[in-house]
Amino acid sequence: MRKKEYTHEDFEKEFLKTPQRRKAYADGVTKLLIAHKIADLREFAHMTQAELAKKLHTKQQVISRMEKDLYKPSLTTLEKIAHVFGKRLDINFI
């Protein structure tokens, strides 16, 4: 007998049963989306992590941590990043 494949929907049903887990999951998704957006903006601009770090007056390692979801940038940092790329920061409450 073949074992049933575990899907993302199965994960959500099992893991996200409690409010604490749902909050942790949502926070993680948000951090991951921010990390990916920063990396996408930088790569689209053909900029290295070191170049972005210099523009933000920080170290390359900080940019690396931001892009790996290991650092939660402040609102001020996000505004600076937006400015570097000629973008505006848009925050939505959903």
N, C-alpha and C positions, 0 to 999 in steps of 0.2 A: 504494500500500500504506500502510495506517495504522500509525503507530508505536504500540507497546505502551505502555499507561499505566503509569507508575512508581508502585507502591503503597508503603504503609508497610512491608509485609512484605518487599518488594524492598529497601527502604532498610536494614531490619534485617539482612537476609542479607549485603548488600554492606558496609555501614559497620561492623557489629559483629563483624567477623571476628577481630579481635585482642583480647586481654585488656585492653590499654590503652584501646582505643576503647569496649569494653563498660563499663569502670569510669567513663570520662568521661561516657558516656551516662547511666549510673545516677546519678551524682552530679548531673548536670544536671536529671534528672527529679525527684530529691529536692528540690533547691533550688527548682524551679518549683512543686512541690506545697506547700512551706512558704510561698512567696510568695503563692500563691493563697489559702491558708488564712488568712493574716494579713489580706489584703484582704477576704475573705468575712466574717470575724469583725467587722472594722471597719464594713463596709457594713451588716451585719445589725443592728449596734448604732446605726446612723444617726450615726456618728461621722466627723468629717473626719480627714484625715491630721494636720493641725495639732493637733487635740484629742488624738489618740492620742499624738503626740509630746510634748505637754505632760505627759500622765500618765506617760510613760516618761522624762521629763527629758532629752529629746533634741530634735533639730530635725525639722521637717516633711520636709526633704530626705532624711533617714535613712529615714523611713517610706516615702517614695516609692521609694527604692532597694531597700528590703526587698521591696516589692510588685512590683517590676520584675525581681526575681531578679538584682540587681546588688550585693547585699550578703548575706553569709552570717552571719546572726545567731548569737550565742553561745547556749549552753544557758541561761545566766543571763538573757539578753534574752528568750528564748522563755518562760522561767518568768515573767518580768515581764509579758509580753503575755498569757499565760494568766490571771494574777492580775487584770489590768485587766478582762478579760471574764468573770471568775467561772468560769473553766475550770481544769482541771488538765492538765498536760503529760503525755502518754503516749508513751513511746518503745518501739518494737518492733524486734526483730532478726528479720529474715525470711531 
